[in-house]
Amino acid sequence: MDPDASVRQTDTDAAGARLSAVQKGYFIDPFIKNFVPRAHLQPPRPPLINVGTFMRSTAIDDLVDQWLSKSTEKRCQIVSLGSGSDTRFWRIATGPHQDRLGKYIEIDFPEVTTKKAMTVKKSRELATVLGEPTQVTLGHGGAALHSPRYHLIPADLRHPPDEILGKTLTVPSSPNETKSILSPSLPTLLLFECVLVYMTPEASSGLVRWFVDYFATESANLGEDAILGAIVYEMFGLNDPFGRIMVSNLKARNVTLPGAEPYHSIESLPSRFLNNGFSAARALTLHQIRQNYVPTLELERIAQLEMLDEVEELNLVLEHYAITWGLFLSNPASSMVWSD
Ligand code: SAM
């Protein structure tokens, strides 16, 4: 069996968990039902999974909203790596920050992007957000989809970044030429939501470093400052007893986590960015976020949604997931708005 099939399957799990949390009322996502076949027949996930999904989604949404609401004249570009069935583009493009969004680029394995491109083309609700049908085109045998703002790109992120990002992130500009989809002069946010754990540390470092080098070089060529942010959501600290249980549960489903190996503590997570050219980085566990950053009223609201018996287990799970965010500014002095 293709060893990557079980990694791709993690997207089906993530989408099912999201649908379950939405159906239970944890948060609103009108688009996720399109990405889960027979959505109305899906069984709900256990409360612990719903709470974890709520924490992960709302914390990342909050960071993305903060990035989009920075007061600058330029629109923002978002690149989601290992984007799976994520609905974030549709939520932003129809939400309060829609005018702040420049380009939104998603990358995943071709099998995943082909399925997503088909889903998007077939759903009126999703397709209308992309623009006029004549502005939406398929490429790479149906595995890529391009529209004025949204691009879906097939690639294996473990391949050398120059090969995949330098060549694949392009669209035809004339019969014999291509141009890059990435705009190095736009403030850009990279999203790695539960993807780097599946890759070796060398491959993920190469990927992070490629973006820093590309933005530093290309924006300098344009006489502009590079502004690059990144958010990683992942499991870590997997060598303690509870972590080992999580690892063996995933191993039983053929999923290994080489990317989690160097990260034993929350303090080690920012090095993912700081060792690869980023100027600043910070990490918080989902447990710390729940304790210190979720408004009490919101915690009370979700506590009413369903009975959660496994409070100890929930805390252990939330202590093994973290959100890390980093910032690279080629000219910190002229870009203070991005530092707070
Ligand atoms: N980011 C989405 C979310 O949070 O809902 C999906 C997360 S899912 C757990 C992991 C995704 O990463 C899958 O869609 C998988 O196909 C993708 N992925 C993992 N390794 C990859 C690789 N080497 N190249 C491209 N995509 C990869």
Boltz pocket constraint, residues with backbone or C-beta under 6 A from the ligand:
constraints:
  - pocket:
      binder: B
      contacts: [[A, 7], [A, 8], [A, 9], [A, 10], [A, 11], [A, 14], [A, 15], [A, 81], [A, 82], [A, 83], [A, 84], [A, 85], [A, 86], [A, 107], [A, 108], [A, 109], [A, 112], [A, 155], [A, 156], [A, 157], [A, 158], [A, 192], [A, 193], [A, 194], [A, 195], [A, 198], [A, 199]]
      max_distance: 6.0
